[in-house]
Amino acid sequence: MNVSNRKVHKFIGLVVSVQLLLWTISGIFFSFNKIDQIRGENYLKSVEQITPQKISRISFDEAKELVIEKTYLKPISVEEITEEKRGSEFRGRNLPLYKLSSLDSSDKEVNVYVDPSLGKIVAIRTFEWRLWDLMWGLHIMDWRDRDDINNLFLKIFSILALISSITGIILFFRPKSKA
């Protein structure tokens, strides 16, 4: 069985091209969006540097007051989060957290996460953040947790993309054989 280099290159190129397309689309998305808006910092009234210090745990009502005082949002509901959830909006944060849900001026859901032990807003999650997070997962090929930039899929597809690029350059300069 004699398979030509060009056919092997085309097959690898076809397999890799889908992920290259996702890398390109997500990269364009990242470059056209401001990270401070993705993080929801535009909802904060003022950004202040606070040194975390231990205070007595705040209540749901105090968390609502904090969000009203520090943001342009009005909380609709409050829930306490005590268990980690895979791929969640609050991953990487110390638990417990209060999740305060609200709507922005466009009626889009905005979740504000408050650390009840610190009495501090630790994250604001918007539709734009959720879209960013989805694109990030596609970009790093970690579709479930969206945190692991050293996963096997990413390594394999990166190597295949490199091989495809190098063989494409070689085949470009190599004359076609006459069949």
MODELLER restraints for C-alpha pairs under 7 A, 6 or more apart:
rsr = mdl.restraints
at = mdl.atoms
rsr.add(forms.Gaussian(group=physical.xy_distance, feature=features.Distance(at['CA:9:A'], at['CA:164:A']), mean=6.30, stdev=0.5))
rsr.add(forms.Gaussian(group=physical.xy_distance, feature=features.Distance(at['CA:9:A'], at['CA:167:A']), mean=6.70, stdev=0.5))
rsr.add(forms.Gaussian(group=physical.xy_distance, feature=features.Distance(at['CA:12:A'], at['CA:164:A']), mean=6.39, stdev=0.5))
rsr.add(forms.Gaussian(group=physical.xy_distance, feature=features.Distance(at['CA:13:A'], at['CA:164:A']), mean=5.87, stdev=0.5))
rsr.add(forms.Gaussian(group=physical.xy_distance, feature=features.Distance(at['CA:16:A'], at['CA:157:A']), mean=6.49, stdev=0.5))
rsr.add(forms.Gaussian(group=physical.xy_distance, feature=features.Distance(at['CA:16:A'], at['CA:160:A']), mean=6.61, stdev=0.5))
rsr.add(forms.Gaussian(group=physical.xy_distance, feature=features.Distance(at['CA:16:A'], at['CA:161:A']), mean=5.99, stdev=0.5))
rsr.add(forms.Gaussian(group=physical.xy_distance, feature=features.Distance(at['CA:22:A'], at['CA:138:A']), mean=6.46, stdev=0.5))
rsr.add(forms.Gaussian(group=physical.xy_distance, feature=features.Distance(at['CA:22:A'], at['CA:139:A']), mean=6.46, stdev=0.5))
rsr.add(forms.Gaussian(group=physical.xy_distance, feature=features.Distance(at['CA:23:A'], at['CA:139:A']), mean=5.06, stdev=0.5))
rsr.add(forms.Gaussian(group=physical.xy_distance, feature=features.Distance(at['CA:26:A'], at['CA:135:A']), mean=5.20, stdev=0.5))
rsr.add(forms.Gaussian(group=physical.xy_distance, feature=features.Distance(at['CA:26:A'], at['CA:136:A']), mean=6.92, stdev=0.5))
rsr.add(forms.Gaussian(group=physical.xy_distance, feature=features.Distance(at['CA:26:A'], at['CA:139:A']), mean=5.99, stdev=0.5))
rsr.add(forms.Gaussian(group=physical.xy_distance, feature=features.Distance(at['CA:36:A'], at['CA:42:A']), mean=6.98, stdev=0.5))
rsr.add(forms.Gaussian(group=physical.xy_distance, feature=features.Distance(at['CA:38:A'], at['CA:128:A']), mean=5.61, stdev=0.5))
rsr.add(forms.Gaussian(group=physical.xy_distance, feature=features.Distance(at['CA:38:A'], at['CA:129:A']), mean=4.78, stdev=0.5))
rsr.add(forms.Gaussian(group=physical.xy_distance, feature=features.Distance(at['CA:39:A'], at['CA:124:A']), mean=6.14, stdev=0.5))
rsr.add(forms.Gaussian(group=physical.xy_distance, feature=features.Distance(at['CA:39:A'], at['CA:125:A']), mean=6.57, stdev=0.5))
rsr.add(forms.Gaussian(group=physical.xy_distance, feature=features.Distance(at['CA:39:A'], at['CA:129:A']), mean=6.31, stdev=0.5))
rsr.add(forms.Gaussian(group=physical.xy_distance, feature=features.Distance(at['CA:40:A'], at['CA:124:A']), mean=5.12, stdev=0.5))
rsr.add(forms.Gaussian(group=physical.xy_distance, feature=features.Distance(at['CA:40:A'], at['CA:125:A']), mean=6.23, stdev=0.5))
rsr.add(forms.Gaussian(group=physical.xy_distance, feature=features.Distance(at['CA:40:A'], at['CA:126:A']), mean=6.53, stdev=0.5))
rsr.add(forms.Gaussian(group=physical.xy_distance, feature=features.Distance(at['CA:43:A'], at['CA:71:A']), mean=5.32, stdev=0.5))
rsr.add(forms.Gaussian(group=physical.xy_distance, feature=features.Distance(at['CA:43:A'], at['CA:72:A']), mean=5.54, stdev=0.5))
rsr.add(forms.Gaussian(group=physical.xy_distance, feature=features.Distance(at['CA:44:A'], at['CA:70:A']), mean=5.80, stdev=0.5))
rsr.add(forms.Gaussian(group=physical.xy_distance, feature=features.Distance(at['CA:44:A'], at['CA:71:A']), mean=4.25, stdev=0.5))
rsr.add(forms.Gaussian(group=physical.xy_distance, feature=features.Distance(at['CA:44:A'], at['CA:72:A']), mean=6.51, stdev=0.5))
rsr.add(forms.Gaussian(group=physical.xy_distance, feature=features.Distance(at['CA:45:A'], at['CA:70:A']), mean=5.50, stdev=0.5))
rsr.add(forms.Gaussian(group=physical.xy_distance, feature=features.Distance(at['CA:45:A'], at['CA:71:A']), mean=5.03, stdev=0.5))
rsr.add(forms.Gaussian(group=physical.xy_distance, feature=features.Distance(at['CA:45:A'], at['CA:72:A']), mean=6.51, stdev=0.5))
rsr.add(forms.Gaussian(group=physical.xy_distance, feature=features.Distance(at['CA:52:A'], at['CA:118:A']), mean=6.42, stdev=0.5))
rsr.add(forms.Gaussian(group=physical.xy_distance, feature=features.Distance(at['CA:53:A'], at['CA:118:A']), mean=6.28, stdev=0.5))
rsr.add(forms.Gaussian(group=physical.xy_distance, feature=features.Distance(at['CA:54:A'], at['CA:117:A']), mean=6.48, stdev=0.5))
rsr.add(forms.Gaussian(group=physical.xy_distance, feature=features.Distance(at['CA:54:A'], at['CA:118:A']), mean=5.72, stdev=0.5))
rsr.add(forms.Gaussian(group=physical.xy_distance, feature=features.Distance(at['CA:55:A'], at['CA:117:A']), mean=6.19, stdev=0.5))
rsr.add(forms.Gaussian(group=physical.xy_distance, feature=features.Distance(at['CA:55:A'], at['CA:118:A']), mean=5.91, stdev=0.5))
rsr.add(forms.Gaussian(group=physical.xy_distance, feature=features.Distance(at['CA:56:A'], at['CA:117:A']), mean=6.33, stdev=0.5))
rsr.add(forms.Gaussian(group=physical.xy_distance, feature=features.Distance(at['CA:57:A'], at['CA:116:A']), mean=5.17, stdev=0.5))
rsr.add(forms.Gaussian(group=physical.xy_distance, feature=features.Distance(at['CA:57:A'], at['CA:117:A']), mean=4.54, stdev=0.5))
rsr.add(forms.Gaussian(group=physical.xy_distance, feature=features.Distance(at['CA:58:A'], at['CA:116:A']), mean=5.10, stdev=0.5))
rsr.add(forms.Gaussian(group=physical.xy_distance, feature=features.Distance(at['CA:58:A'], at['CA:117:A']), mean=6.70, stdev=0.5))
rsr.add(forms.Gaussian(group=physical.xy_distance, feature=features.Distance(at['CA:58:A'], at['CA:119:A']), mean=6.09, stdev=0.5))
rsr.add(forms.Gaussian(group=physical.xy_distance, feature=features.Distance(at['CA:60:A'], at['CA:78:A']), mean=6.72, stdev=0.5))
rsr.add(forms.Gaussian(group=physical.xy_distance, feature=features.Distance(at['CA:63:A'], at['CA:114:A']), mean=6.80, stdev=0.5))
rsr.add(forms.Gaussian(group=physical.xy_distance, feature=features.Distance(at['CA:64:A'], at['CA:75:A']), mean=6.27, stdev=0.5))
rsr.add(forms.Gaussian(group=physical.xy_distance, feature=features.Distance(at['CA:67:A'], at['CA:73:A']), mean=6.83, stdev=0.5))
rsr.add(forms.Gaussian(group=physical.xy_distance, feature=features.Distance(at['CA:68:A'], at['CA:74:A']), mean=5.82, stdev=0.5))
rsr.add(forms.Gaussian(group=physical.xy_distance, feature=features.Distance(at['CA:73:A'], at['CA:102:A']), mean=6.48, stdev=0.5))
rsr.add(forms.Gaussian(group=physical.xy_distance, feature=features.Distance(at['CA:73:A'], at['CA:104:A']), mean=6.55, stdev=0.5))
rsr.add(forms.Gaussian(group=physical.xy_distance, feature=features.Distance(at['CA:74:A'], at['CA:102:A']), mean=5.85, stdev=0.5))
rsr.add(forms.Gaussian(group=physical.xy_distance, feature=features.Distance(at['CA:75:A'], at['CA:100:A']), mean=5.73, stdev=0.5))
rsr.add(forms.Gaussian(group=physical.xy_distance, feature=features.Distance(at['CA:75:A'], at['CA:101:A']), mean=5.50, stdev=0.5))
rsr.add(forms.Gaussian(group=physical.xy_distance, feature=features.Distance(at['CA:75:A'], at['CA:102:A']), mean=4.56, stdev=0.5))
rsr.add(forms.Gaussian(group=physical.xy_distance, feature=features.Distance(at['CA:76:A'], at['CA:101:A']), mean=5.63, stdev=0.5))
rsr.add(forms.Gaussian(group=physical.xy_distance, feature=features.Distance(at['CA:76:A'], at['CA:102:A']), mean=5.10, stdev=0.5))
rsr.add(forms.Gaussian(group=physical.xy_distance, feature=features.Distance(at['CA:77:A'], at['CA:100:A']), mean=5.68, stdev=0.5))
rsr.add(forms.Gaussian(group=physical.xy_distance, feature=features.Distance(at['CA:77:A'], at['CA:101:A']), mean=5.34, stdev=0.5))
rsr.add(forms.Gaussian(group=physical.xy_distance, feature=features.Distance(at['CA:78:A'], at['CA:98:A']), mean=6.57, stdev=0.5))
rsr.add(forms.Gaussian(group=physical.xy_distance, feature=features.Distance(at['CA:78:A'], at['CA:99:A']), mean=5.61, stdev=0.5))
rsr.add(forms.Gaussian(group=physical.xy_distance, feature=features.Distance(at['CA:78:A'], at['CA:100:A']), mean=4.49, stdev=0.5))
rsr.add(forms.Gaussian(group=physical.xy_distance, feature=features.Distance(at['CA:78:A'], at['CA:101:A']), mean=6.46, stdev=0.5))
rsr.add(forms.Gaussian(group=physical.xy_distance, feature=features.Distance(at['CA:79:A'], at['CA:98:A']), mean=5.66, stdev=0.5))
rsr.add(forms.Gaussian(group=physical.xy_distance, feature=features.Distance(at['CA:79:A'], at['CA:99:A']), mean=5.30, stdev=0.5))
rsr.add(forms.Gaussian(group=physical.xy_distance, feature=features.Distance(at['CA:79:A'], at['CA:100:A']), mean=6.66, stdev=0.5))
rsr.add(forms.Gaussian(group=physical.xy_distance, feature=features.Distance(at['CA:80:A'], at['CA:96:A']), mean=6.83, stdev=0.5))
rsr.add(forms.Gaussian(group=physical.xy_distance, feature=features.Distance(at['CA:80:A'], at['CA:97:A']), mean=5.80, stdev=0.5))
rsr.add(forms.Gaussian(group=physical.xy_distance, feature=features.Distance(at['CA:80:A'], at['CA:98:A']), mean=4.56, stdev=0.5))
rsr.add(forms.Gaussian(group=physical.xy_distance, feature=features.Distance(at['CA:80:A'], at['CA:99:A']), mean=6.22, stdev=0.5))
rsr.add(forms.Gaussian(group=physical.xy_distance, feature=features.Distance(at['CA:81:A'], at['CA:95:A']), mean=6.98, stdev=0.5))
rsr.add(forms.Gaussian(group=physical.xy_distance, feature=features.Distance(at['CA:81:A'], at['CA:96:A']), mean=5.49, stdev=0.5))
rsr.add(forms.Gaussian(group=physical.xy_distance, feature=features.Distance(at['CA:81:A'], at['CA:97:A']), mean=5.15, stdev=0.5))
rsr.add(forms.Gaussian(group=physical.xy_distance, feature=features.Distance(at['CA:81:A'], at['CA:98:A']), mean=6.04, stdev=0.5))
rsr.add(forms.Gaussian(group=physical.xy_distance, feature=features.Distance(at['CA:81:A'], at['CA:99:A']), mean=6.95, stdev=0.5))
rsr.add(forms.Gaussian(group=physical.xy_distance, feature=features.Distance(at['CA:82:A'], at['CA:95:A']), mean=5.76, stdev=0.5))
rsr.add(forms.Gaussian(group=physical.xy_distance, feature=features.Distance(at['CA:82:A'], at['CA:96:A']), mean=4.64, stdev=0.5))
rsr.add(forms.Gaussian(group=physical.xy_distance, feature=features.Distance(at['CA:82:A'], at['CA:97:A']), mean=6.80, stdev=0.5))
rsr.add(forms.Gaussian(group=physical.xy_distance, feature=features.Distance(at['CA:86:A'], at['CA:145:A']), mean=5.95, stdev=0.5))
rsr.add(forms.Gaussian(group=physical.xy_distance, feature=features.Distance(at['CA:87:A'], at['CA:144:A']), mean=5.98, stdev=0.5))
rsr.add(forms.Gaussian(group=physical.xy_distance, feature=features.Distance(at['CA:87:A'], at['CA:145:A']), mean=4.13, stdev=0.5))
rsr.add(forms.Gaussian(group=physical.xy_distance, feature=features.Distance(at['CA:87:A'], at['CA:146:A']), mean=6.45, stdev=0.5))
rsr.add(forms.Gaussian(group=physical.xy_distance, feature=features.Distance(at['CA:89:A'], at['CA:125:A']), mean=6.90, stdev=0.5))
rsr.add(forms.Gaussian(group=physical.xy_distance, feature=features.Distance(at['CA:96:A'], at['CA:115:A']), mean=6.94, stdev=0.5))
rsr.add(forms.Gaussian(group=physical.xy_distance, feature=features.Distance(at['CA:97:A'], at['CA:113:A']), mean=6.30, stdev=0.5))
rsr.add(forms.Gaussian(group=physical.xy_distance, feature=features.Distance(at['CA:97:A'], at['CA:114:A']), mean=5.64, stdev=0.5))
rsr.add(forms.Gaussian(group=physical.xy_distance, feature=features.Distance(at['CA:97:A'], at['CA:115:A']), mean=4.94, stdev=0.5))
rsr.add(forms.Gaussian(group=physical.xy_distance, feature=features.Distance(at['CA:97:A'], at['CA:116:A']), mean=6.20, stdev=0.5))
rsr.add(forms.Gaussian(group=physical.xy_distance, feature=features.Distance(at['CA:98:A'], at['CA:113:A']), mean=5.56, stdev=0.5))
rsr.add(forms.Gaussian(group=physical.xy_distance, feature=features.Distance(at['CA:98:A'], at['CA:114:A']), mean=5.04, stdev=0.5))
rsr.add(forms.Gaussian(group=physical.xy_distance, feature=features.Distance(at['CA:98:A'], at['CA:115:A']), mean=6.43, stdev=0.5))
rsr.add(forms.Gaussian(group=physical.xy_distance, feature=features.Distance(at['CA:98:A'], at['CA:116:A']), mean=6.68, stdev=0.5))
rsr.add(forms.Gaussian(group=physical.xy_distance, feature=features.Distance(at['CA:99:A'], at['CA:111:A']), mean=6.34, stdev=0.5))
rsr.add(forms.Gaussian(group=physical.xy_distance, feature=features.Distance(at['CA:99:A'], at['CA:112:A']), mean=5.76, stdev=0.5))
rsr.add(forms.Gaussian(group=physical.xy_distance, feature=features.Distance(at['CA:99:A'], at['CA:113:A']), mean=4.73, stdev=0.5))
rsr.add(forms.Gaussian(group=physical.xy_distance, feature=features.Distance(at['CA:99:A'], at['CA:114:A']), mean=6.58, stdev=0.5))
rsr.add(forms.Gaussian(group=physical.xy_distance, feature=features.Distance(at['CA:100:A'], at['CA:111:A']), mean=5.62, stdev=0.5))
rsr.add(forms.Gaussian(group=physical.xy_distance, feature=features.Distance(at['CA:100:A'], at['CA:112:A']), mean=5.07, stdev=0.5))
rsr.add(forms.Gaussian(group=physical.xy_distance, feature=features.Distance(at['CA:100:A'], at['CA:113:A']), mean=6.31, stdev=0.5))
rsr.add(forms.Gaussian(group=physical.xy_distance, feature=features.Distance(at['CA:101:A'], at['CA:109:A']), mean=6.93, stdev=0.5))
rsr.add(forms.Gaussian(group=physical.xy_distance, feature=features.Distance(at['CA:101:A'], at['CA:110:A']), mean=5.92, stdev=0.5))
rsr.add(forms.Gaussian(group=physical.xy_distance, feature=features.Distance(at['CA:101:A'], at['CA:111:A']), mean=4.56, stdev=0.5))
rsr.add(forms.Gaussian(group=physical.xy_distance, feature=features.Distance(at['CA:101:A'], at['CA:112:A']), mean=6.39, stdev=0.5))
rsr.add(forms.Gaussian(group=physical.xy_distance, feature=features.Distance(at['CA:102:A'], at['CA:109:A']), mean=5.87, stdev=0.5))
rsr.add(forms.Gaussian(group=physical.xy_distance, feature=features.Distance(at['CA:102:A'], at['CA:110:A']), mean=5.28, stdev=0.5))
rsr.add(forms.Gaussian(group=physical.xy_distance, feature=features.Distance(at['CA:102:A'], at['CA:111:A']), mean=6.29, stdev=0.5))
rsr.add(forms.Gaussian(group=physical.xy_distance, feature=features.Distance(at['CA:103:A'], at['CA:109:A']), mean=4.71, stdev=0.5))
rsr.add(forms.Gaussian(group=physical.xy_distance, feature=features.Distance(at['CA:103:A'], at['CA:110:A']), mean=5.62, stdev=0.5))
rsr.add(forms.Gaussian(group=physical.xy_distance, feature=features.Distance(at['CA:104:A'], at['CA:110:A']), mean=6.53, stdev=0.5))
rsr.add(forms.Gaussian(group=physical.xy_distance, feature=features.Distance(at['CA:108:A'], at['CA:127:A']), mean=6.95, stdev=0.5))
rsr.add(forms.Gaussian(group=physical.xy_distance, feature=features.Distance(at['CA:109:A'], at['CA:126:A']), mean=6.49, stdev=0.5))
rsr.add(forms.Gaussian(group=physical.xy_distance, feature=features.Distance(at['CA:109:A'], at['CA:127:A']), mean=6.95, stdev=0.5))
rsr.add(forms.Gaussian(group=physical.xy_distance, feature=features.Distance(at['CA:110:A'], at['CA:125:A']), mean=5.71, stdev=0.5))
rsr.add(forms.Gaussian(group=physical.xy_distance, feature=features.Distance(at['CA:110:A'], at['CA:126:A']), mean=4.78, stdev=0.5))
rsr.add(forms.Gaussian(group=physical.xy_distance, feature=features.Distance(at['CA:111:A'], at['CA:124:A']), mean=5.75, stdev=0.5))
rsr.add(forms.Gaussian(group=physical.xy_distance, feature=features.Distance(at['CA:111:A'], at['CA:125:A']), mean=5.08, stdev=0.5))
rsr.add(forms.Gaussian(group=physical.xy_distance, feature=features.Distance(at['CA:111:A'], at['CA:126:A']), mean=6.61, stdev=0.5))
rsr.add(forms.Gaussian(group=physical.xy_distance, feature=features.Distance(at['CA:112:A'], at['CA:123:A']), mean=5.96, stdev=0.5))
rsr.add(forms.Gaussian(group=physical.xy_distance, feature=features.Distance(at['CA:112:A'], at['CA:124:A']), mean=4.50, stdev=0.5))
rsr.add(forms.Gaussian(group=physical.xy_distance, feature=features.Distance(at['CA:112:A'], at['CA:125:A']), mean=6.37, stdev=0.5))
rsr.add(forms.Gaussian(group=physical.xy_distance, feature=features.Distance(at['CA:113:A'], at['CA:121:A']), mean=5.84, stdev=0.5))
rsr.add(forms.Gaussian(group=physical.xy_distance, feature=features.Distance(at['CA:113:A'], at['CA:122:A']), mean=5.73, stdev=0.5))
rsr.add(forms.Gaussian(group=physical.xy_distance, feature=features.Distance(at['CA:113:A'], at['CA:123:A']), mean=5.11, stdev=0.5))
rsr.add(forms.Gaussian(group=physical.xy_distance, feature=features.Distance(at['CA:113:A'], at['CA:124:A']), mean=6.20, stdev=0.5))
rsr.add(forms.Gaussian(group=physical.xy_distance, feature=features.Distance(at['CA:114:A'], at['CA:120:A']), mean=5.54, stdev=0.5))
rsr.add(forms.Gaussian(group=physical.xy_distance, feature=features.Distance(at['CA:114:A'], at['CA:121:A']), mean=4.35, stdev=0.5))
rsr.add(forms.Gaussian(group=physical.xy_distance, feature=features.Distance(at['CA:114:A'], at['CA:122:A']), mean=5.60, stdev=0.5))
rsr.add(forms.Gaussian(group=physical.xy_distance, feature=features.Distance(at['CA:115:A'], at['CA:121:A']), mean=6.37, stdev=0.5))
rsr.add(forms.Gaussian(group=physical.xy_distance, feature=features.Distance(at['CA:115:A'], at['CA:122:A']), mean=6.40, stdev=0.5))
rsr.add(forms.Gaussian(group=physical.xy_distance, feature=features.Distance(at['CA:136:A'], at['CA:146:A']), mean=6.64, stdev=0.5))
rsr.add(forms.Gaussian(group=physical.xy_distance, feature=features.Distance(at['CA:137:A'], at['CA:143:A']), mean=4.90, stdev=0.5))
rsr.add(forms.Gaussian(group=physical.xy_distance, feature=features.Distance(at['CA:137:A'], at['CA:146:A']), mean=4.53, stdev=0.5))
rsr.add(forms.Gaussian(group=physical.xy_distance, feature=features.Distance(at['CA:140:A'], at['CA:149:A']), mean=5.68, stdev=0.5))
rsr.add(forms.Gaussian(group=physical.xy_distance, feature=features.Distance(at['CA:140:A'], at['CA:154:A']), mean=6.23, stdev=0.5))
rsr.add(forms.Gaussian(group=physical.xy_distance, feature=features.Distance(at['CA:141:A'], at['CA:153:A']), mean=6.35, stdev=0.5))
rsr.add(forms.Gaussian(group=physical.xy_distance, feature=features.Distance(at['CA:141:A'], at['CA:154:A']), mean=5.72, stdev=0.5))
rsr.add(forms.Gaussian(group=physical.xy_distance, feature=features.Distance(at['CA:142:A'], at['CA:148:A']), mean=6.17, stdev=0.5))
